[in-house]
Amino acid sequence: MPAGTAVEAPLEVHEVPEQQVVMARVEGPFTLIVGAHAGIEEFVAAEGPVPAERHGLDDPIERLGFNRSLSDPSQTAPEDLLTEVCVPLA
């Protein structure tokens, strides 16, 4: 997000340090995101990268997985949405 970006509640801006992630690119509706997480889990099991340890939603934000929307869902048809599903590595 560019410096100086402002949002209104209930949204918040968080700055996350640079980090390595396993990322799956989803092309289509948000319902496909569940499959992206399954694909990431399969990749981690097969290839061995270690995800950041998580205990719950109260963990520091840099340990939580996140999605990056590359298209505006208010102006893009669901089948044309682009999203990056990211899982931080240890």
C-alpha positions in Angstrom: 0.0 0.0 0.0 1.4 3.4 -0.9 2.7 5.6 2.0 0.0 7.9 3.3 -2.9 5.5 2.5 -5.9 6.2 4.7 -8.8 3.8 5.4 -12.0 4.1 7.4 -13.0 1.9 10.3 -13.4 -1.1 10.5 -10.4 -1.3 8.2 -6.9 -0.7 9.5 -3.5 -0.2 7.8 -0.7 -2.5 9.0 2.9 -2.3 7.9 4.5 -5.8 7.7 8.2 -6.3 7.4 9.6 -7.9 4.3 9.3 -11.6 4.5 9.4 -14.8 2.5 6.0 -16.4 1.7 4.6 -19.3 -0.2 2.1 -17.7 -2.6 -0.7 -19.1 -4.8 -2.2 -16.9 -7.4 -6.0 -17.3 -7.7 -7.7 -16.3 -11.0 -11.4 -16.2 -10.4 -13.9 -15.9 -7.6 -13.0 -15.7 -3.9 -14.5 -19.2 -3.4 -11.3 -20.6 -5.0 -9.2 -19.3 -2.2 -9.9 -22.4 -0.1 -8.4 -24.5 -2.9 -5.3 -22.2 -2.9 -4.7 -22.9 0.7 -5.0 -26.6 0.1 -2.5 -26.3 -2.7 -0.1 -24.4 -0.4 -0.4 -27.1 2.2 0.4 -29.8 -0.4 3.4 -27.8 -1.6 4.7 -27.3 1.9 4.3 -31.1 2.7 6.1 -32.1 -0.5 8.8 -29.5 -0.7 9.6 -28.8 2.9 9.5 -25.0 3.5 8.5 -24.3 7.1 5.5 -22.0 7.6 5.7 -19.4 10.3 4.4 -20.8 13.6 0.9 -19.8 14.4 -1.1 -20.1 17.6 -4.2 -18.1 16.7 -5.6 -14.8 15.4 -3.9 -12.9 18.2 -0.5 -13.7 16.7 1.7 -10.9 15.3 0.4 -9.9 11.9 3.6 -10.9 10.2 2.9 -14.6 11.1 -0.7 -14.6 9.8 -1.5 -15.5 6.2 -2.9 -12.8 4.0 -4.5 -12.2 0.7 -3.5 -9.5 -1.8 -6.3 -8.4 -4.1 -4.8 -7.4 -7.5 -8.1 -6.3 -8.9 -10.9 -4.2 -7.4 -13.8 -6.6 -6.5 -16.3 -3.7 -6.8 -15.3 -3.2 -10.4 -14.3 -6.6 -11.6 -16.5 -9.6 -12.4 -15.9 -12.5 -10.0 -14.4 -14.7 -12.8 -11.8 -12.0 -13.6 -10.6 -11.4 -10.0 -6.9 -11.8 -9.3 -5.8 -12.6 -5.7 -2.5 -13.7 -4.2 -2.9 -16.0 -1.3 0.3 -15.7 0.9 1.5 -17.9 3.8 4.5 -16.5 5.7 7.5 -18.8 6.1 9.6 -19.2 9.4 
